[in-house]
């Protein structure tokens, strides 16, 4: 039974006492951690940190779960650098609106990106089109919805694959809100979360569009049909109607109770198909033509192949021409994203 903090010097003494070499220890650690031994001989990695990343529900999140997510983020940075050496990816086009109110910021981003009042067909494609690197988190923990961060001039968004399409879209817009509104400081705390929520709501459901389509007396069944217009959850649509004063407080509370009673907070009705990455699909298609699959990429980065798959919407497939091609070969590819 542990009686105090771990003392690494005692581990070193025990290792020497048993005549174990450093490589013996490393081989055992590599086996337990499921990382290849070569990973531990590389240069220092650029790591994602809690100081620069935005996390929702910090109070419910354990340090262990947070570190798991940040660890995935660090490997994503490694993968992104590898991809940028081989592909000309979209340049970041995310305005800094730190001084704007969330509703005004959402409208400004929509105008800057030429969206007007139109519904957003695919949030992942849209973010990628404007230079945001979007990766997935295969973490079975409800307290990790998503997180985002800036690395230098490049913005990153990480989405939990366990969420419904509607909730994942809101998470993507929420993290875009952090990137737009909180670029100058650590985006943490209830105030920052409330701002990002308000931004996401306005970004996905623009005011004029909602005002023109809202029914006089919304019902749950009516909202289930109406939510398809913007591909949002029933709960998010009800909240937006209240924010725009299209629902009284009493009416909103009544709808919220029914949403809870019918289980729509955990199981979204008429769930839309999950979104995926257009950019990464093109990247891996180009790599497959050169005979490079996830195994070769993982070997180049010295990480387990599953680490790659869990970050890229499951799009990294086995190479089609065997292992003759080298993932270390650097040839610049040009990608073109189709505007959604």
C-alpha positions as CSV (number, residue, x, y, z in Angstrom):
1,X,0.0,0.0,0.0
2,X,1.4,3.4,-1.0
3,X,2.3,5.6,2.0
4,X,3.6,8.7,0.3
5,X,4.5,10.3,-3.0
6,X,6.3,8.2,-5.6
7,X,10.1,8.5,-5.4
8,X,11.8,7.9,-8.8
9,X,15.2,7.5,-7.1
10,X,14.0,4.4,-5.3
11,X,12.8,3.0,-8.6
12,X,16.3,3.6,-10.0
13,X,17.9,1.8,-7.0
14,X,15.6,-1.2,-7.3
15,X,16.4,-1.4,-11.0
16,X,20.1,-1.4,-10.3
17,X,19.7,-3.9,-7.5
18,X,18.0,-6.4,-9.9
19,X,20.6,-5.8,-12.6
20,X,18.1,-4.3,-15.1
21,X,19.3,-2.1,-17.8
22,X,17.5,1.0,-18.9
23,X,16.5,-0.7,-22.1
24,X,14.9,-3.5,-20.1
25,X,12.8,-1.0,-18.1
26,X,11.9,0.8,-21.3
27,X,10.7,-2.3,-23.0
28,X,8.4,-3.1,-20.1
29,X,7.1,0.4,-20.0
30,X,6.5,0.4,-23.8
31,X,4.6,-2.8,-23.5
32,X,2.4,-1.5,-20.7
33,X,1.8,1.9,-22.4
34,X,1.3,0.3,-25.8
35,X,3.8,2.6,-27.5
36,X,6.7,1.4,-29.7
37,X,10.1,1.7,-28.0
38,X,11.2,4.1,-30.8
39,X,8.7,6.7,-29.6
40,X,10.8,7.3,-26.4
41,X,14.0,8.1,-28.3
42,X,12.6,11.0,-30.3
43,X,13.1,14.7,-29.8
44,X,10.9,16.7,-27.3
45,X,7.3,17.0,-28.4
46,X,5.2,20.1,-28.5
47,X,2.5,19.3,-26.0
48,X,-1.1,20.5,-25.7
49,X,-1.5,22.0,-22.2
50,X,-4.5,22.9,-20.0
51,X,-3.3,26.6,-20.0
52,X,-4.0,27.0,-23.8
53,X,-6.9,24.6,-24.4
54,X,-10.6,25.2,-23.8
55,X,-12.4,22.5,-21.9
56,X,-16.1,22.4,-21.1
57,X,-17.3,21.1,-17.8
58,X,-14.0,21.5,-16.0
59,X,-15.6,20.9,-12.6
60,X,-16.8,17.5,-13.7
61,X,-13.6,16.5,-15.4
62,X,-10.9,14.6,-13.5
63,X,-7.2,15.4,-14.1
64,X,-6.7,12.0,-15.6
65,X,-9.4,12.4,-18.2
66,X,-8.2,15.9,-19.1
67,X,-4.6,14.6,-19.5
68,X,-5.9,11.8,-21.8
69,X,-7.5,14.3,-24.0
70,X,-4.5,16.6,-24.0
71,X,-2.3,13.6,-24.8
72,X,-4.4,13.0,-27.9
73,X,-4.0,16.7,-28.7
74,X,-0.2,16.4,-28.5
75,X,-0.2,13.5,-31.0
76,X,-2.5,15.5,-33.3
77,X,0.1,18.3,-33.3
78,X,2.7,15.8,-34.3
79,X,0.5,14.4,-37.1
80,X,-0.5,17.8,-38.3
81,X,3.2,18.8,-38.7
82,X,3.8,15.7,-40.7
83,X,0.8,16.4,-42.9
84,X,1.8,20.1,-43.4
85,X,5.2,19.0,-44.7
86,X,3.5,17.0,-47.4
87,X,0.3,18.9,-48.2
88,X,-0.6,22.5,-48.8
89,X,-3.5,22.7,-46.3
90,X,-6.0,25.6,-46.1
91,X,-4.5,28.7,-44.4
92,X,-6.3,29.8,-41.2
93,X,-9.0,32.4,-41.8
94,X,-10.5,32.9,-38.3
95,X,-11.1,36.5,-37.2
96,X,-10.1,37.8,-33.8
97,X,-13.3,39.2,-32.3
98,X,-12.2,39.3,-28.7
99,X,-14.1,42.6,-28.0
100,X,-17.4,41.6,-29.7
101,X,-20.6,40.3,-28.1
102,X,-21.3,36.6,-29.0
103,X,-24.3,37.4,-31.2
104,X,-22.5,40.1,-33.1
105,X,-19.4,37.9,-33.4
106,X,-21.4,35.0,-34.8
107,X,-23.0,37.4,-37.4
108,X,-19.6,38.8,-38.3
109,X,-18.0,35.4,-38.9
110,X,-21.0,34.4,-41.0
111,X,-20.6,37.5,-43.1
112,X,-16.8,37.1,-43.4
113,X,-17.3,33.5,-44.5
114,X,-20.1,34.4,-47.0
115,X,-22.8,32.3,-45.2
116,X,-25.4,35.0,-44.8
117,X,-28.5,33.4,-43.1
118,X,-28.1,30.0,-44.8
119,X,-28.1,26.8,-42.7
120,X,-24.6,25.2,-42.3
121,X,-24.6,21.9,-44.2
122,X,-21.5,20.5,-42.5
123,X,-19.6,22.2,-39.6
124,X,-16.5,20.1,-40.0
125,X,-16.1,20.9,-43.7
126,X,-16.7,24.6,-42.9
127,X,-14.1,24.8,-40.2
128,X,-11.6,22.9,-42.3
129,X,-12.3,25.2,-45.3
130,X,-11.2,28.2,-43.1
131,X,-8.0,26.6,-41.9
132,X,-9.1,25.0,-38.6
133,X,-7.6,21.6,-38.1
134,X,-10.4,19.3,-36.9
135,X,-9.5,16.0,-35.2
136,X,-11.6,13.5,-33.2
137,X,-11.3,12.2,-29.7
138,X,-12.2,8.6,-29.2
139,X,-12.7,9.1,-25.4
140,X,-15.6,7.3,-23.7
141,X,-16.1,10.1,-21.2
142,X,-19.2,12.3,-21.3
143,X,-17.4,15.1,-19.5
144,X,-15.1,15.6,-22.5
145,X,-17.4,17.1,-25.1
146,X,-14.7,18.8,-27.1
147,X,-11.8,21.2,-26.8
148,X,-9.9,23.8,-28.9
149,X,-6.7,25.6,-28.9
150,X,-4.4,27.8,-30.9
151,X,-0.9,26.5,-31.7
152,X,1.0,29.4,-33.1
153,X,-1.3,30.8,-35.8
154,X,-3.1,27.5,-36.4
155,X,-6.4,26.8,-34.7
156,X,-7.3,23.3,-33.6
157,X,-10.7,21.7,-32.7
158,X,-11.1,18.3,-31.2
159,X,-14.6,16.6,-31.2
160,X,-15.7,13.6,-29.1
161,X,-16.9,10.9,-31.5
162,X,-19.4,9.5,-28.9
163,X,-21.8,12.4,-29.3
164,X,-24.8,12.7,-31.6
165,X,-24.4,14.6,-34.9
166,X,-26.5,17.5,-33.5
167,X,-24.5,17.7,-30.3
168,X,-21.2,17.4,-32.1
169,X,-22.2,20.3,-34.5
170,X,-23.0,22.5,-31.5
171,X,-19.6,21.5,-29.9
172,X,-17.8,22.5,-33.1
173,X,-19.6,25.9,-33.2
174,X,-18.9,26.3,-29.4
175,X,-15.2,25.7,-29.9
176,X,-15.2,28.1,-32.9
177,X,-16.7,30.6,-30.5
178,X,-13.7,30.1,-28.2
179,X,-11.2,30.5,-31.1
180,X,-13.0,33.8,-32.2
181,X,-13.8,35.3,-28.8
182,X,-11.0,34.2,-26.5
183,X,-7.9,34.2,-28.6
184,X,-6.2,36.7,-26.3
185,X,-6.6,34.7,-23.1
186,X,-7.2,31.3,-21.6
187,X,-10.8,30.4,-22.5
188,X,-11.9,28.9,-19.2
189,X,-14.6,29.6,-16.6
190,X,-18.4,29.9,-16.6
191,X,-18.3,33.3,-18.3
192,X,-16.2,32.0,-21.2
193,X,-18.4,28.9,-21.6
194,X,-21.6,31.0,-21.6
195,X,-20.1,33.3,-24.3
196,X,-19.1,30.3,-26.4
197,X,-22.6,28.7,-26.0
198,X,-24.3,32.0,-27.1
199,X,-22.0,32.2,-30.1
200,X,-22.7,28.6,-31.1
201,X,-26.4,29.1,-30.8
202,X,-26.4,32.3,-33.0
203,X,-23.9,30.8,-35.5
204,X,-25.9,27.7,-36.2
205,X,-29.3,29.4,-35.9
206,X,-29.0,33.0,-37.2
207,X,-31.5,35.4,-35.8
208,X,-33.3,36.4,-39.1
209,X,-33.6,32.8,-40.2
210,X,-35.2,31.6,-36.9
211,X,-37.5,34.6,-36.7
212,X,-38.9,33.9,-40.1
213,X,-39.6,30.2,-39.4
214,X,-40.5,30.0,-35.8
215,X,-44.1,28.8,-35.1
216,X,-46.5,30.8,-33.0
217,X,-46.8,28.2,-30.3
218,X,-44.0,25.6,-30.5
219,X,-44.6,22.0,-29.4
220,X,-42.0,19.3,-28.9
221,X,-43.2,17.5,-32.0
222,X,-43.0,20.7,-34.0
223,X,-39.5,21.4,-32.8
224,X,-38.4,17.9,-33.8
225,X,-39.4,18.7,-37.4
226,X,-38.1,22.3,-37.3
227,X,-34.7,21.3,-36.0
228,X,-33.9,19.6,-39.3
229,X,-33.6,23.1,-40.9
230,X,-30.4,23.9,-38.9
231,X,-29.4,20.3,-37.9
232,X,-29.4,21.2,-34.2
233,X,-30.8,19.4,-31.1
234,X,-34.3,19.9,-29.9
235,X,-32.9,21.4,-26.6
236,X,-30.7,23.8,-28.5
237,X,-33.5,25.0,-30.7
238,X,-35.8,25.6,-27.7
239,X,-33.0,27.5,-25.9
240,X,-32.5,29.7,-29.0
241,X,-36.2,30.5,-29.2
242,X,-36.1,31.6,-25.6
243,X,-33.0,33.7,-26.2
244,X,-34.8,35.5,-29.1
245,X,-37.9,36.0,-26.8
246,X,-40.1,33.8,-29.0
247,X,-40.9,31.7,-25.9
248,X,-42.0,32.9,-22.5
249,X,-40.1,31.6,-19.5
250,X,-43.0,29.4,-18.5
251,X,-43.4,28.0,-22.1
252,X,-39.6,27.2,-22.2
253,X,-39.6,25.5,-18.9
254,X,-42.6,23.4,-20.0
255,X,-40.7,22.3,-23.1
256,X,-37.5,21.6,-21.2
257,X,-39.4,19.3,-18.8
258,X,-40.9,17.4,-21.7
259,X,-37.5,17.2,-23.5
260,X,-36.1,15.6,-20.3
261,X,-39.2,13.3,-19.8
262,X,-39.0,12.0,-23.4
263,X,-35.3,11.3,-23.0
264,X,-34.3,13.7,-25.8
265,X,-31.3,15.0,-23.8
266,X,-29.6,11.6,-24.0
267,X,-31.1,10.2,-27.2
268,X,-31.6,12.9,-29.9
269,X,-34.8,12.2,-32.0
270,X,-34.4,11.8,-35.7
271,X,-30.6,12.1,-35.4
272,X,-28.8,13.3,-38.5
273,X,-25.9,11.4,-40.1
274,X,-22.6,12.0,-38.4
275,X,-20.2,14.5,-40.0
276,X,-16.7,13.6,-41.1
277,X,-13.7,15.3,-42.5
278,X,-13.4,16.3,-46.1
279,X,-9.8,17.4,-45.8
280,X,-8.5,14.3,-44.1
281,X,-10.5,12.1,-46.6
282,X,-8.6,13.8,-49.5
283,X,-5.3,13.6,-47.6
284,X,-5.6,9.8,-47.0
285,X,-6.8,9.2,-50.6
286,X,-3.7,10.9,-51.9
287,X,-1.5,9.0,-49.5
288,X,-3.1,5.7,-50.5
289,X,-2.2,6.4,-54.1
290,X,1.4,6.4,-53.0
291,X,1.0,3.2,-51.0
292,X,1.0,5.0,-47.6
293,X,-1.6,3.9,-45.0
294,X,-2.0,4.4,-41.3
295,X,0.7,1.8,-40.5
296,X,3.3,3.7,-42.5
297,X,2.3,7.0,-41.0
298,X,2.3,5.6,-37.5
299,X,5.8,4.2,-38.1
300,X,7.0,7.6,-39.3
301,X,5.7,9.2,-36.2
302,X,6.7,6.3,-33.9
303,X,3.2,6.0,-32.4
304,X,0.7,3.1,-32.4
305,X,-1.5,2.9,-35.6
306,X,-4.7,3.1,-33.4
307,X,-3.5,6.6,-32.3
308,X,-3.8,7.8,-35.9
309,X,-7.2,6.2,-36.5
310,X,-8.7,7.7,-33.3
311,X,-7.8,11.2,-34.4
312,X,-9.0,11.2,-38.0
313,X,-12.6,10.1,-38.0
314,X,-11.4,6.6,-38.7
315,X,-10.4,7.6,-42.2
316,X,-6.8,6.3,-42.2
317,X,-6.9,3.0,-44.0
318,X,-4.3,0.4,-44.8
319,X,-2.2,1.3,-47.9
320,X,-3.4,-0.4,-51.1
321,X,0.0,-1.0,-52.6
322,X,1.8,-2.7,-49.7
323,X,4.7,-1.3,-47.7
324,X,7.0,-0.4,-50.6
325,X,6.3,3.3,-50.4
326,X,8.1,5.3,-47.7
327,X,6.1,7.6,-45.4
328,X,9.2,9.6,-45.0
329,X,9.2,10.8,-48.6
330,X,8.3,14.4,-48.7
331,X,6.3,15.5,-51.8
332,X,4.0,18.5,-51.6
333,X,0.4,17.9,-52.5
334,X,-2.2,20.6,-53.2
335,X,-5.7,20.1,-51.8
336,X,-8.9,21.9,-52.8
337,X,-11.8,21.9,-50.5
338,X,-15.3,22.2,-51.8
339,X,-17.3,25.1,-50.1
340,X,-20.3,23.9,-48.2
